[in-house]
Amino acid sequence: MIQKLIEKIKKTNAPIVVGLDPMMKYIPEHIKQAAYQEQGETLEGAAEAVWQYNKAIIDATYDLIPAVKPQIAMYEQFGIPGLTAFKKTVDYCKEKDLVVIGDVKRGDIGSTSEAYAVGHIGKVQAGSRFYRGFDEDFITVNPYLGSDGVKPFIAVGKEEKKGIFVLVKTSNPSSGEFQDRLVEGRPLYEIVGEQVAAWGEEHMGEEYSYVGAVVGATYPEQGKILRKLMPKTYILVPGYGAQGGKGADLVHFFNEDGLGAIVNSSRGIIAAYQQEKYAQFGAKNFADASRQAVVDMIEDISGALASKY
Amino acid sequence: MIQKLIEKIKKTNAPIVVGLDPMMKYIPEHIKQAAYQEQGETLEGAAEAVWQYNKAIIDATYDLIPAVKPQIAMYEQFGIPGLTAFKKTVDYCKEKDLVVIGDVKRGDIGSTSEAYAVGHIGKVQAGSRFYRGFDEDFITVNPYLGSDGVKPFIAVGKEEKKGIFVLVKTSNPSSGEFQDRLVEGRPLYEIVGEQVAAWGEEHMGEEYSYVGAVVGATYPEQGKILRKLMPKTYILVPGYGAQGGKGADLVHFFNEDGLGAIVNSSRGIIAAYQQEKYAQFGAKNFADASRQAVVDMIEDISGALASKY
């Protein structure tokens, strides 16, 4: 799957991922009204609005992009109907041949991590049969519990040729509170990054590992250091656009082969129609605004990469 | 809800929580066969087996215990049908007036943590109406992202009089890999523990905070230190029994009021019938074995506490 991700990045010339984080305030009124009319003002109605919104954005962008990253929390908040919309979204993206990175940030003790791994990137047994619960291609993983909390994801990933992205240095303002603490003179995120590189050796693709890392666009200096510490690690970079990261900040997340990083934008793409820059599309044509925002994001990042290499 | 938890602990004289982590290998054959016969060897069939197993254990133990802790991963592995069984379990435990601690270990950037908080301990809006997605009383939270990843859980908890338990020092063998790293001469878990105590000041019950901590029974020395660092923090203690912790190891997790800690056992209770000690019950009477294991666990812990105070 890391090979498929790399091939698709090369083919689209777009090292980007669209974050499908459908907050209700992003969804145009006409979509919400239609869904509530059909299903009532219920969890099912909200989930239907989420799904229709996602579908329109996927239809308008899938040919330009290699991957999507649905954030499960935005679905989980609507309980079972929300998670059903998550699964529908994952399945639909896979039909469109997109690589799906489930942003689930799971992580627990060994036997529990194994259950999460099985549910999201593996198969679970029911009697003599096997089923896939959610079936993403990659998921994000929290490293706080250490190796025995992470390795079950790698083990299941090896069986399935699927992978993970481990949180190293997150994009949020308070990420430094624990992640930047100095351990023998070095910030904790470097220690975690080295460990991610070591875990990565256990599950390699051709040039890159199936074990990736999450490093926020909002911390370009740290990204530069982590890039060198984890040369074979694909870096998933959130925080572009709405969270403040810019194309020029991102070049150091890439290797000299122009690969090694994939930049996520969520709100900047899916709620583009709410920005002044794309206001001329109007709420009815929100998906066209998203497509234009994808085109612009690719240009911003490709331009920055071209001027570096 | 922290007051309800404390009242129920005093009333039952049982500072324990039963971990509802229904791994398939724990579920007796007759339960699985009946479920698969009814629903087929499907995710629905597996989820039905999980639910029937849980229900029997809850029915056999609820009058002896203050709280349960369903581990969501064990349900999530079965996809949507599994999560439906999770919700059914939460609802049923609440009908039985048990305090429900959802072991979900969520945690993300601010807006995403808010969605998780809303889905698990709050209310979500659909049009003009509000709904509860999963509706636990407490959930566990991962602190790796720092304050802005944790505070949305506290904010929603304040509105709802619900709470959280933040991972500080986990019970698993490799928990020290990052958690024990020395930061200015002190292990990271102490830094996290101090922060948990500070967060706790923002959402206090009477003597104890709604912001608790998770500290593994397998690390009694660390528990002793953390107990002193976080005097008003309730400590959720996993790792008793199957993971190796014993009653005598646990006394230092408690304050001198005999409160301040609640000890979880999962496999040791729910799969008691598989132990030699309870083999005489037989698989058919697995729930009676669980009840006896609860009685024995209460005696072990109360005995250890009595000999300390």
Chai-1 contact restraints between the chains, C-beta under 6 A:
chainA,res_idxA,chainB,res_idxB,connection_type,confidence,min_distance_angstrom,max_distance_angstrom,comment,restraint_id
A,Y36,B,G127,contact,1.0,0.0,6.0,A-B,restraint_1
A,E41,B,A126,contact,1.0,0.0,6.0,A-B,restraint_2
A,E41,B,G127,contact,1.0,0.0,6.0,A-B,restraint_3
A,E41,B,S128,contact,1.0,0.0,6.0,A-B,restraint_4
A,E41,B,R129,contact,1.0,0.0,6.0,A-B,restraint_5
A,T42,B,A126,contact,1.0,0.0,6.0,A-B,restraint_6
A,L43,B,A126,contact,1.0,0.0,6.0,A-B,restraint_7
A,L43,B,Y131,contact,1.0,0.0,6.0,A-B,restraint_8
A,G45,B,A126,contact,1.0,0.0,6.0,A-B,restraint_9
A,A46,B,A126,contact,1.0,0.0,6.0,A-B,restraint_10
A,Q71,B,T112,contact,1.0,0.0,6.0,A-B,restraint_11
A,A73,B,T112,contact,1.0,0.0,6.0,A-B,restraint_12
A,A73,B,A115,contact,1.0,0.0,6.0,A-B,restraint_13
A,A73,B,Y116,contact,1.0,0.0,6.0,A-B,restraint_14
A,M74,B,A115,contact,1.0,0.0,6.0,A-B,restraint_15
A,E76,B,G119,contact,1.0,0.0,6.0,A-B,restraint_16
A,Q77,B,A115,contact,1.0,0.0,6.0,A-B,restraint_17
A,Q77,B,V118,contact,1.0,0.0,6.0,A-B,restraint_18
A,Q77,B,G119,contact,1.0,0.0,6.0,A-B,restraint_19
A,Q77,B,V124,contact,1.0,0.0,6.0,A-B,restraint_20
A,Q77,B,G133,contact,1.0,0.0,6.0,A-B,restraint_21
A,F78,B,V124,contact,1.0,0.0,6.0,A-B,restraint_22
A,F78,B,G133,contact,1.0,0.0,6.0,A-B,restraint_23
A,G79,B,G133,contact,1.0,0.0,6.0,A-B,restraint_24
A,G79,B,F134,contact,1.0,0.0,6.0,A-B,restraint_25
A,I80,B,T84,contact,1.0,0.0,6.0,A-B,restraint_26
A,L83,B,L83,contact,1.0,0.0,6.0,A-B,restraint_27
A,T84,B,I80,contact,1.0,0.0,6.0,A-B,restraint_28
A,K105,B,D108,contact,1.0,0.0,6.0,A-B,restraint_29
A,D108,B,K105,contact,1.0,0.0,6.0,A-B,restraint_30
A,I109,B,N172,contact,1.0,0.0,6.0,A-B,restraint_31
A,T112,B,Q71,contact,1.0,0.0,6.0,A-B,restraint_32
A,T112,B,A73,contact,1.0,0.0,6.0,A-B,restraint_33
A,A115,B,A73,contact,1.0,0.0,6.0,A-B,restraint_34
A,A115,B,M74,contact,1.0,0.0,6.0,A-B,restraint_35
A,A115,B,Q77,contact,1.0,0.0,6.0,A-B,restraint_36
A,Y116,B,A73,contact,1.0,0.0,6.0,A-B,restraint_37
A,V118,B,Q77,contact,1.0,0.0,6.0,A-B,restraint_38
A,G119,B,E76,contact,1.0,0.0,6.0,A-B,restraint_39
A,G119,B,Q77,contact,1.0,0.0,6.0,A-B,restraint_40
A,V124,B,Q77,contact,1.0,0.0,6.0,A-B,restraint_41
A,V124,B,F78,contact,1.0,0.0,6.0,A-B,restraint_42
A,A126,B,E41,contact,1.0,0.0,6.0,A-B,restraint_43
A,A126,B,T42,contact,1.0,0.0,6.0,A-B,restraint_44
A,A126,B,L43,contact,1.0,0.0,6.0,A-B,restraint_45
A,A126,B,G45,contact,1.0,0.0,6.0,A-B,restraint_46
A,A126,B,A46,contact,1.0,0.0,6.0,A-B,restraint_47
A,G127,B,Y36,contact,1.0,0.0,6.0,A-B,restraint_48
A,G127,B,E41,contact,1.0,0.0,6.0,A-B,restraint_49
A,S128,B,E41,contact,1.0,0.0,6.0,A-B,restraint_50
A,R129,B,E41,contact,1.0,0.0,6.0,A-B,restraint_51
A,Y131,B,L43,contact,1.0,0.0,6.0,A-B,restraint_52
A,G133,B,Q77,contact,1.0,0.0,6.0,A-B,restraint_53
A,G133,B,F78,contact,1.0,0.0,6.0,A-B,restraint_54
A,G133,B,G79,contact,1.0,0.0,6.0,A-B,restraint_55
A,F134,B,G79,contact,1.0,0.0,6.0,A-B,restraint_56
A,N142,B,N142,contact,1.0,0.0,6.0,A-B,restraint_57
A,N142,B,Y144,contact,1.0,0.0,6.0,A-B,restraint_58
A,Y144,B,N142,contact,1.0,0.0,6.0,A-B,restraint_59
A,Y144,B,Y144,contact,1.0,0.0,6.0,A-B,restraint_60
A,L145,B,T170,contact,1.0,0.0,6.0,A-B,restraint_61
A,L145,B,N172,contact,1.0,0.0,6.0,A-B,restraint_62
A,L145,B,S175,contact,1.0,0.0,6.0,A-B,restraint_63
A,G146,B,S174,contact,1.0,0.0,6.0,A-B,restraint_64
A,G146,B,S175,contact,1.0,0.0,6.0,A-B,restraint_65
A,G146,B,E177,contact,1.0,0.0,6.0,A-B,restraint_66
A,G146,B,F178,contact,1.0,0.0,6.0,A-B,restraint_67
A,S147,B,S174,contact,1.0,0.0,6.0,A-B,restraint_68
A,S147,B,E177,contact,1.0,0.0,6.0,A-B,restraint_69
A,D148,B,N172,contact,1.0,0.0,6.0,A-B,restraint_70
A,D148,B,P173,contact,1.0,0.0,6.0,A-B,restraint_71
A,D148,B,S174,contact,1.0,0.0,6.0,A-B,restraint_72
A,T170,B,L145,contact,1.0,0.0,6.0,A-B,restraint_73
A,N172,B,I109,contact,1.0,0.0,6.0,A-B,restraint_74
A,N172,B,L145,contact,1.0,0.0,6.0,A-B,restraint_75
A,N172,B,D148,contact,1.0,0.0,6.0,A-B,restraint_76
A,P173,B,D148,contact,1.0,0.0,6.0,A-B,restraint_77
A,S174,B,G146,contact,1.0,0.0,6.0,A-B,restraint_78
A,S174,B,S147,contact,1.0,0.0,6.0,A-B,restraint_79
A,S174,B,D148,contact,1.0,0.0,6.0,A-B,restraint_80
A,S175,B,L145,contact,1.0,0.0,6.0,A-B,restraint_81
A,S175,B,G146,contact,1.0,0.0,6.0,A-B,restraint_82
A,E177,B,G146,contact,1.0,0.0,6.0,A-B,restraint_83
A,E177,B,S147,contact,1.0,0.0,6.0,A-B,restraint_84
A,F178,B,G146,contact,1.0,0.0,6.0,A-B,restraint_85
A,R181,B,V183,contact,1.0,0.0,6.0,A-B,restraint_86
A,V183,B,R181,contact,1.0,0.0,6.0,A-B,restraint_87
